[in-house]
Every structure is written in C-alpha cells, then in structure tokens.
Amino acid sequence: KRLNASTTASGATWSPAGVTWGGNNRTNLVRVPGEFSESPSGARMELRLADGAANPYLLPAAIGAAGLEGLCGSALAVPPPCDMNMYDDANPEVLAAKAK
C-alpha cells in the first residue's frame, strides 16, 4: 500500500480532509481567511493541496491551468462555504461534503 501525507493525516494535523472551501477553517482545502464577505477586493486565499510528495514543476502548472479554466472556461456553481470541522465523521453533513 502506498502512503502519502493525505492518507496518513489524522484529526490533529489541520490538513485538508475534503474538497471544501471556507473562511478561517483549517480543515478546508481552500481557505479564505479574514472577512472575505465584507472586503472581496482585499481577500486572499490559501490552496492547501500540496505536500512534500508533489512534483515541484507540475503542481504550479496544474494550479495555474485550473485557475485559467475557472476564469476563462465554463463557469461552475460555487458551493456555499463550509464552516464545519471536516474531521467529525459522526456528523452526516461532513460525510455528505466529503462525498461530493
């Protein structure tokens, strides 16, 4: 069995546990800290996808291509922000968010 950072992560690591986005929640894959609803022009985002096993040349290219596809390509509906603890597998809403 092959192991990497995403398969060995547990609840105490604050690594992303699902493909979700939200505000100041460190269990989301895409994090937009601060008050992004009040000041969207001054907001920043963190893509918390990469780990030490990622190819340092292909990962930035893939992130750039995904960004260009989001800007120029077909517009996908953005789901609402997730403010749940994504490590809480007892919560049915968390399991539904991980399944998407």
N, C-alpha and C positions, 0 to 999 in steps of 0.2 A: 504494500500500500504506500502510495506517495503522500508525504505530508508537506504542507507549507504553512505559512503564517495564518491563512484564513481557516484552515482545518484544525489548527491547534488552539485557536482563540477560545477563551472562556469569558465568563461574565466580568472578571476583574480587570480586563485589559483595555477596555474602552475602544476596542477595534470595531469596525462596522459589522453588524450582524445581519443586515438585509439591504436590499436596494431601495433605500428611502432617502428623503431629504427633510431637513427641518432647521430650526433655529439653533439654540445653544444646547444641542443634544449630541453627545459624543458617540452615541451608538448608531447614528445615521451614516450612510455612505457619502452623501453630500451635505455639508454643514454650512449654513449661512448664519454666522454668529452676529449678535447685535440686533438692533431694531431695524430689520430689513423692510418691515411694512411701513414705517414712517419715513425712511430715507432710502429709497431704492437706488438712487444715484450714488450714494456713498457706501453701499453694501459690498461686502466681499464674500467669497465662497472658498471652501476648502473641499477638495476632492480627496477623500481618504481611502483611495483604492489601492495604491501601490504598496508593495512590501519589498523586502530585500531580494526576493527571488525574481523580481520583474526585470525584463530586459531594459537597460537604461536608454536604448536608442528607439525601440519600438513603442514603449509606453507613451512618451511625449507626442509621438506621431499619431498614435491612436487617439489620444485625448484631443489633439488639435483637429483631427478628422471628425471626431464626434461633435466637437463644438461648431465646426463649419456646417456639418449636416443639420445641426439644430438651428443655425442661423439662416441657412440658405435652402435647406431641404424641406421635406414635408413637416408641417407643424403637428406635433403630438400634444395631446392634452396633458397638462401638468397636474399630477395628483396633489391633494392638499398636503401641507406639511405634517410630518409625523413627530409628535412630541412624547411618544411612549418609550419606555425602556425596552429596547429590542431583544434583551436577554431574558425577558419574562415569558417563557414558553407556556406558562399556565394561562396567560391571557389570550382568548381566542382572536382578538383584534391583531395582536402581534403575529400569530400564526398566519392569519389572512394576509397581512402585509408582507410577510416573508415569502408567501406562495406566489405573489404577483411577479 
